[in-house]
Amino acid sequence: MPWMKATLLVVSVLALFVFSSSSVQAQLTITAVNKLKLARPAETIELTAQTLAPLAEKDLMKLHVRDAAGKEVLCQAVDTDYDDYHKPDTLIFQADFGPNETKTFTVAAGKKREYTKEDFRAYGRFVRERFDDFAWENDRVAHRTYGKALITWKGEPLTSSAIDIWSKRTEKLVINDWYMVDNYHSDQGEGVDDYSAGPTRGCGGNGIWSNGQLYVPRNFVDSRVLTNGPIRVMFELVYEPFDVNGTKVSQVLRVSLDAGSQLNRFTPYIQTAGGSDSLAMAIGLKKVKDEQKQFNAEHGWLTIWEPMEKNMGMQGLAIVADPSAVDKTAEDKSNNLLVLKPGIATPASYWAGFAWDRAGKITTAESWNSYVDQFAERLRSPIDVSVKSAVQHAHAVQEREVPKEIRSKLLKQVLADYSEVRDCVEKEEGGTRAAEEKMNVEEVDVNHDGVPEYEIELSGPCTCGMVNCTIYLYRQTATGYESILEDAAGLGLELLKTSTKGYADLQVDARETAASTSSTYFKYDGKQYRQARATLTQVETGETKPASRRLQFKRGTSSTTVQGRVSIALPDTFVVGARAGQTMTVQLTAASKSVRFMLMVSKSTASLADNTRSWTGTLPETGDYLIIVDADAKTVPYTMTVSIK
């Protein structure tokens, strides 16, 4: 599900840096482009440690960002994978963009950054003194959720994994002060806790929807903070397994909130005992009397505009998800629900949050729906970012803008070649004119003949996920244009120094998860580029492994055994061919219970088994099957035996 591959609001890197191994560059130039005709305040830009490697500074706390005028921009080093040393692996900063605006920044190493209290616009913490609350906030909103100590409190016991709301009307961070003074149920000028989440889903709590019933976890039992301001707060909550019609379901929920945003990003990591892949996740908003509800299936959002308790004004609540993952809306006695399609692989992110009219930012149902719709549009078309070393940038040949006539012909050819993209553009993106305005076309010379080929990227949900976009490569012919690259998706093309049949070999890098990237290599076969190999890389450690391997059976045998090591960032994917009607058995053994596998049909991606350690079944068709071994833990070894009879 490409739309959801990013575990946070991230940006596309359209041009990769080139640097010499014998001469490290001291500065990187960042070019960020807003391709939408709308203003985008407080956009978060992310740069991975791998992208920043040319600076030769492993401590991301020593990196500094400056804008085009040379003014320092507040930035934050973020640990996305919670490694043993809690070492940051990503650098983030924010910028405001006008419609179709391009901005440039530089990143360089210097002294270790020091923050002041005034820098912080996002913060969160575990609140043991309030019976294990976890509370978090930014300059717009505040939330809390409930820990296990609240279940047995004699005063007001509550069993709930709801997401609670604290309504604030100040940009100041307030949770520490409110807990200290303990009078947050009345508005003293900064806001108020006027929302009774109780045992409902509150503002974006999730569960499993099965046979018309919602099953939810109890209060969280553990928490860990990955990063804590000044721009982003991100933490994880651990829940004990809960029962769904006889199936035990466990969850680790990652929550992330950036400065300037009304919506949180929620990324649930769900495991099921027995490997059931038919469960459907549902996200909920508490029902309120006289609420105004609106559902936009095409853009993947559900909103509510509702009166607050005690005549404290009006508020809007919302959920945003990948439109292709949304199945339907539903409800039970307490919640309005957005239900995802059964079998959607996790982690799959969704966004949820609120706005209070007395905060003065969003004051009507119309303005709330507009904010949420634009938020969803920004997710579908992230800021495009290119990264170049300072020397490369200074000596780069000035890029020539591709004439409009050629752009139009190229788009027409792409839509003719890919009918599903054409249909989606007409339905989802306002037609070809809107698609042409947002598409990116760059000239490249892959065969060094002085005649340009064209690298094409269509910005939008039809061809882009949260980070990666489909990449098209076309060359001119006597009758028009023809595609010479199939099945490429990522952050852009890089021409390598090696070549095949007179055409430069190509590399396409992609972001797979918050902690891993992939690199796919293509070679020209005389007619077009074909995939030669692909690798996965863990961002933090730099460890690299093949993206997939084909299982081999010794002559005269029907089974094979392989050994490997996997982690949450680096799974192992095996390809095995078989015939329809054959029986396959997969048996996995590992010291850690977190090691599981998924089995799917390669061509259709239909899942045969998920999140399990043992499976036997009859194969439905002839062709390749994929066995994906992964773990929700640090690197752990395993042994797997596969037999086909």
C-alpha positions as CSV (number, residue, x, y, z in Angstrom):
1,M,0.0,0.0,0.0
2,P,2.4,2.8,-1.2
3,W,0.2,5.7,0.0
4,M,0.9,4.7,3.6
5,K,4.6,3.8,3.5
6,A,5.7,6.7,5.3
7,T,5.3,6.4,9.2
8,L,5.3,10.3,9.5
9,L,4.7,13.5,7.2
10,V,7.6,13.2,4.8
11,V,8.8,14.6,1.5
12,S,10.0,13.2,-1.8
13,V,13.7,13.4,-2.7
14,L,13.6,13.9,-6.4
15,A,17.4,14.2,-7.1
16,L,20.0,12.4,-5.1
17,F,23.4,13.8,-4.2
18,V,26.7,12.7,-5.8
19,F,29.9,12.9,-3.8
20,S,33.5,11.8,-4.0
21,S,34.8,9.2,-1.5
22,S,38.0,11.1,-1.3
23,S,36.5,14.6,-0.7
24,V,33.6,15.1,1.7
25,Q,31.4,18.0,1.1
26,A,30.9,20.5,3.9
27,Q,27.4,21.7,2.9
28,L,24.2,20.4,1.3
29,T,21.7,22.5,-0.6
30,I,18.1,21.6,-0.2
31,T,15.5,22.6,-2.7
32,A,11.9,22.2,-1.6
33,V,8.9,22.6,-4.1
34,N,5.3,23.0,-3.3
35,K,3.4,21.8,-6.4
36,L,0.0,22.6,-5.1
37,K,-2.0,25.8,-5.7
38,L,-2.6,26.3,-2.0
39,A,-0.6,27.7,0.9
40,R,1.1,25.1,3.1
41,P,2.0,26.4,6.6
42,A,4.3,24.5,8.9
43,E,5.3,21.8,6.4
44,T,7.8,19.3,8.0
45,I,10.8,18.4,5.9
46,E,12.7,15.2,6.8
47,L,16.3,14.3,5.9
48,T,17.6,10.9,6.7
49,A,21.0,10.1,8.1
50,Q,21.8,8.4,4.8
51,T,20.9,11.6,2.9
52,L,23.1,13.7,5.2
53,A,26.0,11.3,5.0
54,P,28.2,13.6,2.7
55,L,28.5,16.0,5.7
56,A,30.6,13.3,7.5
57,E,28.9,14.2,10.8
58,K,27.3,11.3,12.6
59,D,25.9,13.4,15.4
60,L,22.8,14.9,13.9
61,M,22.5,17.3,16.9
62,K,25.5,19.1,15.4
63,L,23.8,19.9,12.1
64,H,22.3,23.3,11.3
65,V,19.7,24.4,8.7
66,R,19.7,27.9,7.2
67,D,17.2,29.5,4.8
68,A,18.1,31.3,1.5
69,A,18.8,34.5,3.5
70,G,21.2,32.7,5.7
71,K,19.0,32.8,8.8
72,E,19.1,29.7,11.0
73,V,16.0,27.5,10.9
74,L,14.9,25.5,14.0
75,C,15.6,21.8,13.4
76,Q,15.3,18.6,15.4
77,A,17.2,15.3,15.4
78,V,14.7,12.4,15.6
79,D,15.2,8.8,16.6
80,T,12.7,6.9,14.5
81,D,13.6,3.3,15.3
82,Y,14.3,3.4,19.1
83,D,17.7,1.7,18.8
84,D,19.6,0.7,21.9
85,Y,21.5,4.0,22.1
86,H,18.4,6.1,21.1
87,K,20.6,7.6,18.4
88,P,18.8,10.1,16.1
89,D,18.6,9.0,12.4
90,T,16.5,11.7,10.9
91,L,16.7,15.5,10.8
92,I,13.5,17.6,10.6
93,F,12.7,21.2,10.1
94,Q,9.6,23.2,9.1
95,A,8.8,25.9,6.6
96,D,5.8,27.8,5.3
97,F,5.1,27.6,1.6
98,G,2.9,29.8,-0.6
99,P,1.0,28.3,-3.6
100,N,3.5,26.7,-6.0
101,E,6.4,28.2,-4.0
102,T,10.0,26.9,-4.2
103,K,12.4,27.4,-1.3
104,T,16.1,26.6,-0.8
105,F,18.0,25.7,2.4
106,T,21.5,24.7,3.4
107,V,22.6,22.1,5.9
108,A,26.0,22.2,7.4
109,A,27.8,20.8,10.5
110,G,28.7,23.0,13.5
111,K,28.5,23.1,17.2
112,K,25.9,21.0,19.0
113,R,22.5,22.7,19.1
114,E,21.1,24.0,22.3
115,Y,17.4,24.8,22.7
116,T,15.6,27.3,24.9
117,K,12.2,26.7,26.5
118,E,10.7,29.2,24.0
119,D,11.8,27.0,21.1
120,F,9.4,24.1,22.1
121,R,6.2,23.8,20.2
122,A,5.6,20.1,20.8
123,Y,6.0,18.1,24.0
124,G,4.7,15.0,25.8
125,R,5.3,12.8,28.8
126,F,4.1,9.9,31.0
127,V,2.2,11.3,34.0
128,R,2.5,8.8,36.7
129,E,1.0,11.1,39.3
130,R,-2.3,11.1,37.4
131,F,-2.7,7.3,37.4
132,D,-0.4,6.7,34.4
133,D,-1.8,9.2,31.9
134,F,0.2,9.9,28.8
135,A,-0.3,13.5,27.8
136,W,1.1,15.4,24.7
137,E,0.5,18.6,22.9
138,N,1.7,21.1,20.3
139,D,0.9,24.8,19.8
140,R,-2.6,24.0,18.5
141,V,-4.0,21.0,20.5
142,A,-3.5,18.8,23.5
143,H,-4.4,15.2,24.2
144,R,-4.1,12.5,26.8
145,T,-4.8,8.7,27.0
146,Y,-5.0,6.4,29.9
147,G,-2.6,4.0,31.6
148,K,-3.2,0.8,33.6
149,A,-3.2,2.4,37.0
150,L,-6.5,4.2,36.2
151,I,-8.3,0.8,35.9
152,T,-8.0,0.2,39.7
153,W,-8.2,3.7,41.0
154,K,-10.8,3.8,43.8
155,G,-11.8,7.4,42.9
156,E,-12.9,7.3,39.2
157,P,-11.8,3.9,37.8
158,L,-11.8,3.8,34.0
159,T,-11.0,1.0,31.5
160,S,-10.4,2.7,28.2
161,S,-7.9,3.2,25.4
162,A,-9.7,6.3,24.2
163,I,-7.8,9.4,22.9
164,D,-8.9,12.3,25.1
165,I,-9.1,16.0,24.1
166,W,-7.7,19.0,26.0
167,S,-9.0,22.1,24.3
168,K,-6.5,24.9,24.4
169,R,-6.6,28.4,23.0
170,T,-3.0,29.4,23.5
171,E,0.2,28.5,21.6
172,K,1.9,28.1,24.9
173,L,2.6,24.5,26.1
174,V,0.3,23.9,29.0
175,I,0.1,20.2,30.1
176,N,2.8,20.5,32.9
177,D,1.1,23.6,34.3
178,W,-2.4,22.1,34.1
179,Y,-1.4,19.0,35.9
180,M,0.5,21.0,38.5
181,V,-2.3,23.4,39.3
182,D,-5.0,20.6,38.8
183,N,-7.8,23.0,37.8
184,Y,-8.0,22.2,34.1
185,H,-11.7,21.4,34.1
186,S,-12.4,25.2,34.2
187,D,-11.1,27.7,31.6
188,Q,-8.6,30.1,33.1
189,G,-7.9,31.7,29.8
190,E,-5.7,29.0,28.3
191,G,-8.3,26.4,27.6
192,V,-10.1,23.5,29.4
193,D,-10.6,19.8,29.7
194,D,-14.3,19.7,28.6
195,Y,-14.3,16.4,26.7
196,S,-15.5,13.2,28.3
197,A,-13.9,10.4,26.3
198,G,-14.8,7.7,28.8
199,P,-14.9,4.2,27.3
200,T,-15.5,5.5,23.7
201,R,-12.8,5.8,21.0
202,G,-12.7,9.6,21.8
203,C,-10.7,11.4,19.1
204,G,-9.1,8.7,16.9
205,G,-8.8,5.6,19.1
206,N,-8.8,2.4,17.1
207,G,-10.0,-1.2,17.4
208,I,-11.0,-4.2,15.4
209,W,-14.4,-4.3,13.6
210,S,-15.7,-7.9,13.3
211,N,-19.3,-9.1,12.7
212,G,-20.8,-5.7,13.3
213,Q,-19.0,-5.3,16.6
214,L,-16.0,-3.2,17.8
215,Y,-13.3,-4.9,19.8
216,V,-10.8,-2.6,21.6
217,P,-7.7,-2.9,23.8
218,R,-7.7,-1.8,27.5
219,N,-5.5,0.9,28.9
220,F,-1.9,0.9,27.8
221,V,0.6,-0.9,30.0
222,D,3.9,0.6,28.9
223,S,5.1,3.7,27.0
224,R,8.3,5.0,25.5
225,V,9.3,8.4,24.1
226,L,11.2,8.4,20.8
227,T,11.6,12.2,20.4
228,N,10.3,15.1,22.4
229,G,10.3,18.5,20.7
230,P,10.9,21.2,19.9
231,I,9.1,20.4,16.5
232,R,7.8,16.9,17.0
233,V,6.8,14.7,19.9
234,M,6.6,11.0,19.1
235,F,6.0,8.1,21.4
236,E,4.7,4.5,21.5
237,L,2.1,2.9,23.7
238,V,2.0,-0.9,24.4
239,Y,-1.3,-2.7,24.9
240,E,-1.9,-6.1,26.3
241,P,-3.5,-8.6,23.9
242,F,-7.3,-8.5,23.7
243,D,-9.8,-11.0,22.3
244,V,-11.5,-10.7,18.9
245,N,-13.9,-13.6,18.4
246,G,-11.3,-16.0,19.8
247,T,-8.3,-14.4,18.2
248,K,-5.8,-12.7,20.4
249,V,-4.7,-9.3,19.1
250,S,-1.8,-7.2,20.4
251,Q,-0.9,-3.6,19.5
252,V,1.9,-1.1,19.8
253,L,0.6,2.3,18.8
254,R,3.1,5.0,17.6
255,V,1.7,8.5,18.0
256,S,3.4,11.5,16.4
257,L,2.4,15.2,16.5
258,D,4.2,18.1,14.7
259,A,4.1,21.7,15.5
260,G,1.3,23.7,13.7
261,S,-0.9,20.7,13.0
262,Q,-4.4,20.0,14.2
263,L,-4.0,16.3,13.5
264,N,-1.9,13.5,15.0
265,R,-0.3,10.7,13.1
266,F,-1.2,7.2,14.5
267,T,0.7,4.2,13.3
268,P,-0.6,0.9,14.9
269,Y,1.7,-2.2,14.8
270,I,-0.8,-5.0,15.2
271,Q,-0.1,-8.7,15.7
272,T,-2.6,-11.6,15.8
273,A,-2.2,-15.0,17.4
274,G,-2.8,-17.6,14.7
275,G,-2.0,-15.3,11.8
276,S,-5.5,-14.2,10.9
277,D,-5.4,-11.8,8.0
278,S,-9.1,-11.1,7.7
279,L,-9.4,-8.5,10.6
280,A,-10.5,-5.0,9.8
281,M,-9.2,-2.1,11.7
282,A,-11.6,0.7,12.6
283,I,-10.9,4.2,13.9
284,G,-13.5,6.0,15.9
285,L,-14.8,9.4,16.9
286,K,-17.1,9.6,19.9
287,K,-20.8,10.2,19.1
288,V,-22.3,13.5,20.4
289,K,-25.9,14.8,20.3
290,D,-26.5,17.3,17.4
291,E,-23.3,16.4,15.6
292,Q,-22.8,17.3,11.9
293,K,-21.1,14.4,10.2
294,Q,-19.5,14.3,6.8
295,F,-17.7,11.5,4.9
296,N,-15.5,11.9,1.8
297,A,-14.7,8.4,0.5
298,E,-12.6,9.7,-2.4
299,H,-10.3,11.7,-0.2
300,G,-10.4,9.3,2.7
301,W,-11.7,11.4,5.6
302,L,-14.5,11.5,8.1
303,T,-15.3,14.8,10.0
304,I,-17.7,15.8,12.8
305,W,-18.7,19.3,13.9
306,E,-20.3,19.2,17.3
307,P,-21.3,21.2,20.3
308,M,-19.1,20.9,23.4
309,E,-20.2,20.1,26.8
310,K,-21.2,22.9,29.3
311,N,-21.8,25.4,26.5
312,M,-18.1,25.7,25.8
313,G,-18.4,26.3,22.1
314,M,-18.1,24.1,19.1
315,Q,-15.4,21.7,18.0
316,G,-14.5,19.7,15.0
317,L,-13.0,16.1,15.0
318,A,-11.6,14.2,12.0
319,I,-10.0,11.1,10.8
320,V,-7.9,10.9,7.6
321,A,-6.7,7.6,6.0
322,D,-5.5,6.3,2.7
323,P,-8.6,6.4,0.4
324,S,-7.6,3.1,-1.1
325,A,-7.6,1.4,2.3
326,V,-11.0,2.7,3.4
327,D,-13.8,0.2,3.3
328,K,-16.8,2.0,4.7
329,T,-18.2,3.9,7.6
330,A,-20.0,2.2,10.5
331,E,-21.1,3.0,14.0
332,D,-21.9,1.4,17.3
333,K,-23.8,2.9,20.2
334,S,-20.9,5.1,21.2
335,N,-18.8,5.8,18.1
336,N,-18.7,6.9,14.5
337,L,-16.3,4.6,12.8
338,L,-14.1,4.7,9.7
339,V,-13.5,1.0,8.8
340,L,-10.4,-0.1,6.8
341,K,-10.5,-3.0,4.4
342,P,-9.8,-6.4,6.0
343,G,-6.3,-7.7,5.6
344,I,-4.6,-4.2,5.3
345,A,-1.0,-4.8,6.3
346,T,0.2,-2.9,9.3
347,P,1.8,-0.6,10.2
348,A,-0.7,1.5,8.2
349,S,-0.9,5.1,9.4
350,Y,-4.0,7.3,9.8
351,W,-4.4,10.8,11.1
352,A,-6.9,12.1,13.7
353,G,-7.3,15.3,15.6
354,F,-9.6,18.2,16.4
355,A,-10.1,22.0,16.5
356,W,-11.9,24.2,19.0
357,D,-13.7,27.3,17.7
358,R,-12.7,29.4,20.7
359,A,-9.0,29.0,19.8
360,G,-9.8,31.3,16.9
361,K,-8.1,29.3,14.1
362,I,-11.1,27.2,12.8
363,T,-14.5,28.5,13.8
364,T,-17.1,26.8,11.5
365,A,-18.0,23.4,10.1
366,E,-17.1,24.7,6.6
367,S,-13.6,25.8,7.6
368,W,-13.0,22.6,9.5
369,N,-14.0,20.4,6.5
370,S,-11.8,22.7,4.3
371,Y,-8.8,22.3,6.6
372,V,-9.2,18.5,6.7
373,D,-9.6,18.2,2.9
374,Q,-6.5,20.3,2.3
375,F,-4.6,18.2,4.9
376,A,-5.5,15.1,2.9
377,E,-4.5,16.7,-0.3
378,R,-1.1,17.7,1.2
379,L,-0.6,14.1,2.2
380,R,-1.3,12.9,-1.4
381,S,1.1,15.5,-2.8
382,P,4.0,16.0,-0.4
383,I,6.6,18.7,-0.8
384,D,9.2,17.6,-3.4
385,V,12.8,17.9,-2.1
386,S,16.1,17.6,-3.9
387,V,19.4,17.4,-2.2
388,K,22.7,18.3,-3.7
389,S,26.2,18.8,-2.4
390,A,27.5,22.4,-2.4
391,V,30.2,21.8,-5.0
392,Q,27.8,19.9,-7.3
393,H,25.3,22.7,-6.9
394,A,27.8,25.4,-7.8
395,H,29.0,23.7,-11.0
396,A,25.7,22.1,-12.1
397,V,24.6,22.9,-15.7
398,Q,21.6,25.1,-15.6
399,E,18.5,23.0,-16.1
400,R,16.4,23.8,-19.1
401,E,12.6,23.9,-18.6
402,V,10.8,21.4,-20.8
403,P,8.5,23.2,-23.2
404,K,4.8,23.0,-22.5
405,E,4.1,21.4,-25.9
406,I,6.4,18.5,-25.0
407,R,5.0,18.2,-21.5
408,S,1.5,17.9,-22.9
409,K,2.5,15.2,-25.4
410,L,4.4,13.2,-22.8
411,L,1.4,13.3,-20.4
412,K,-0.9,12.2,-23.2
413,Q,1.3,9.3,-24.0
414,V,1.6,8.2,-20.3
415,L,-2.2,8.2,-19.9
416,A,-2.5,6.3,-23.2
417,D,-0.1,3.7,-22.0
418,Y,-1.5,3.3,-18.5
419,S,-5.3,3.3,-18.6
420,E,-5.7,2.8,-14.9
421,V,-3.7,6.0,-14.3
422,R,-5.8,7.9,-16.9
423,D,-9.1,6.8,-15.2
424,C,-7.8,7.7,-11.8
425,V,-6.6,11.2,-12.9
426,E,-10.0,11.9,-14.3
427,K,-11.7,10.8,-11.2
428,E,-9.4,11.8,-8.4
429,E,-7.2,14.7,-9.7
430,G,-9.6,16.9,-11.6
431,G,-8.6,15.8,-15.1
432,T,-5.5,16.0,-17.4
433,R,-5.1,19.8,-17.1
434,A,-4.7,19.7,-13.4
435,A,-2.4,16.7,-13.6
436,E,-0.2,18.5,-16.2
437,E,0.2,21.5,-13.9
438,K,1.4,19.3,-11.1
439,M,3.6,16.9,-13.0
440,N,7.4,17.1,-13.0
441,V,9.4,16.5,-16.2
442,E,13.2,16.5,-16.3
443,E,15.5,16.0,-19.3
444,V,18.1,13.2,-18.9
445,D,20.5,11.7,-21.4
446,V,20.7,8.0,-20.6
447,N,22.6,7.0,-23.8
448,H,24.9,10.0,-24.1
449,D,23.8,10.9,-27.6
450,G,23.0,14.5,-26.8
451,V,19.2,13.9,-27.4
452,P,17.3,14.0,-24.2
453,E,15.1,11.4,-22.7
454,Y,12.4,12.5,-20.2
455,E,12.0,11.5,-16.6
456,I,8.3,12.0,-15.6
457,E,6.6,12.1,-12.3
458,L,2.9,12.7,-11.8
459,S,2.2,14.2,-8.3
460,G,-0.9,12.9,-6.7
461,P,-2.6,9.8,-5.3
462,C,-2.9,8.1,-8.6
463,T,0.8,7.5,-8.9
464,C,2.3,8.5,-5.5
465,G,2.2,7.2,-2.0
466,M,3.2,9.2,1.0
467,V,6.8,9.3,-0.1
468,N,7.4,7.2,-3.3
469,C,6.1,8.0,-6.7
470,T,5.9,6.0,-9.9
471,I,8.8,7.0,-12.2
472,Y,8.3,7.1,-16.0
473,L,11.1,7.3,-18.5
474,Y,10.3,8.1,-22.2
475,R,12.3,8.7,-25.3
476,Q,11.4,10.3,-28.5
477,T,10.7,8.2,-31.6
478,A,9.8,9.0,-35.2
479,T,6.1,8.8,-34.4
480,G,6.0,10.2,-30.8
481,Y,7.3,8.9,-27.5
482,E,7.8,5.5,-26.0
483,S,8.3,4.2,-22.5
484,I,11.7,2.5,-21.8
485,L,11.3,1.9,-18.0
486,E,8.8,-0.4,-16.3
487,D,7.8,-0.9,-12.7
488,A,10.0,1.8,-11.1
489,A,8.8,3.7,-8.0
490,G,10.8,5.8,-5.6
491,L,12.3,9.2,-5.1
492,G,13.8,9.7,-8.5
493,L,16.3,8.4,-11.0
494,E,20.1,8.3,-10.6
495,L,22.3,7.7,-13.6
496,L,25.2,5.4,-12.6
497,K,28.7,5.5,-14.1
498,T,28.3,1.9,-15.4
499,S,26.4,1.2,-18.6
500,T,24.8,-1.7,-20.5
501,K,24.4,-1.7,-24.3
502,G,25.3,1.9,-24.5
503,Y,22.7,3.1,-21.9
504,A,23.6,4.2,-18.4
505,D,22.5,1.8,-15.6
506,L,19.9,3.3,-13.4
507,Q,19.3,3.4,-9.6
508,V,16.0,4.2,-8.0
509,D,16.0,4.8,-4.2
510,A,12.8,4.5,-2.2
511,R,11.7,5.0,1.4
512,E,10.3,1.7,2.6
513,T,9.7,2.5,6.3
514,A,10.8,5.2,8.8
515,A,13.9,3.0,9.4
516,S,14.7,1.5,6.0
517,T,15.3,2.4,2.4
518,S,15.5,0.4,-0.8
519,S,17.6,0.7,-3.9
520,T,16.6,-0.9,-7.2
521,Y,19.0,-1.2,-10.1
522,F,17.9,-1.3,-13.8
523,K,19.9,-2.3,-16.9
524,Y,19.0,-1.7,-20.6
525,D,18.3,-4.9,-22.5
526,G,18.3,-3.4,-26.0
527,K,14.7,-2.4,-25.9
528,Q,14.0,-1.1,-22.4
529,Y,15.2,-1.0,-18.9
530,R,14.6,-4.2,-16.8
531,Q,15.2,-4.6,-13.1
532,A,18.6,-6.2,-12.4
533,R,18.6,-6.4,-8.6
534,A,17.3,-4.6,-5.5
535,T,18.5,-4.1,-2.0
536,L,17.2,-3.0,1.4
537,T,19.2,-0.8,3.8
538,Q,18.6,0.0,7.4
539,V,19.1,3.7,7.8
540,E,20.6,3.7,11.3
541,T,23.2,1.0,10.8
542,G,23.8,1.0,7.1
543,E,23.2,-2.8,7.0
544,T,22.2,-3.9,3.5
545,K,20.6,-7.1,2.2
546,P,19.0,-8.3,-1.0
547,A,15.3,-7.1,-1.3
548,S,14.4,-10.7,-2.3
549,R,16.0,-14.1,-2.9
550,R,14.8,-17.1,-4.8
551,L,14.6,-20.3,-2.9
552,Q,16.4,-23.2,-4.5
553,F,15.7,-26.9,-4.1
554,K,18.4,-29.5,-4.5
555,R,17.7,-31.9,-7.4
556,G,15.4,-34.8,-6.2
557,T,14.3,-33.0,-3.1
558,S,11.0,-31.3,-2.2
559,S,12.1,-29.1,0.7
560,T,14.8,-26.6,1.6
561,T,15.9,-25.0,4.8
562,V,17.3,-21.4,5.1
563,Q,18.7,-19.4,8.0
564,G,18.7,-15.6,8.4
565,R,18.5,-12.6,10.6
566,V,15.6,-10.1,10.5
567,S,14.4,-7.0,12.3
568,I,11.6,-4.5,12.2
569,A,13.6,-2.5,9.6
570,L,15.0,-5.4,7.5
571,P,12.7,-8.3,6.6
572,D,13.7,-11.2,4.4
573,T,11.7,-11.9,1.2
574,F,11.9,-15.2,-0.5
575,V,10.5,-16.1,-4.0
576,V,9.5,-19.6,-4.7
577,G,7.8,-21.1,-7.8
578,A,5.1,-23.7,-7.6
579,R,2.1,-25.2,-9.5
580,A,-1.6,-24.9,-8.8
581,G,-2.8,-27.8,-6.6
582,Q,0.6,-28.5,-4.9
583,T,0.8,-28.5,-1.1
584,M,3.2,-26.1,0.5
585,T,4.4,-26.2,4.1
586,V,6.3,-23.4,5.8
587,Q,7.7,-23.9,9.2
588,L,9.5,-21.1,11.0
589,T,11.5,-21.4,14.2
590,A,13.2,-18.6,16.2
591,A,14.0,-17.8,19.8
592,S,12.0,-14.6,19.6
593,K,8.2,-14.9,19.4
594,S,8.2,-11.6,17.4
595,V,9.5,-13.4,14.3
596,R,6.6,-14.2,11.9
597,F,6.1,-14.7,8.2
598,M,3.6,-13.7,5.5
599,L,2.8,-15.8,2.4
600,M,1.3,-14.3,-0.6
601,V,0.7,-14.8,-4.3
602,S,3.4,-12.7,-6.1
603,K,1.2,-11.7,-9.1
604,S,-2.0,-10.7,-7.3
605,T,-0.5,-10.1,-3.8
606,A,-3.4,-12.2,-2.4
607,S,-2.5,-13.2,1.1
608,L,-2.5,-16.9,2.0
609,A,-1.0,-16.6,5.5
610,D,-0.1,-13.6,7.7
611,N,1.7,-13.1,11.0
612,T,2.3,-16.8,11.6
613,R,5.1,-19.3,12.2
614,S,3.6,-22.4,10.6
615,W,1.3,-22.9,7.5
616,T,0.3,-25.8,5.3
617,G,-2.1,-25.4,2.4
618,T,-3.0,-26.1,-1.3
619,L,-1.7,-23.5,-3.7
620,P,-4.3,-21.8,-5.8
621,E,-2.3,-21.0,-9.0
622,T,0.8,-21.7,-10.9
623,G,3.6,-19.1,-10.6
624,D,5.7,-17.4,-7.9
625,Y,4.9,-17.0,-4.3
626,L,6.4,-14.6,-1.8
627,I,7.4,-15.6,1.8
628,I,8.2,-12.5,3.9
629,V,9.9,-13.0,7.2
630,D,10.0,-10.1,9.7
631,A,10.1,-9.2,13.4
632,D,8.9,-6.5,15.7
633,A,12.2,-6.4,17.5
634,K,15.9,-5.9,17.1
635,T,17.8,-8.2,14.8
636,V,17.0,-11.8,15.6
637,P,18.0,-15.1,13.9
638,Y,15.6,-17.6,12.5
639,T,15.5,-20.9,10.6
640,M,12.8,-21.7,8.0
641,T,11.9,-24.9,6.2
642,V,9.8,-24.8,3.0
643,S,8.5,-27.9,1.4
644,I,6.3,-28.3,-1.8
645,K,4.8,-31.6,-2.8
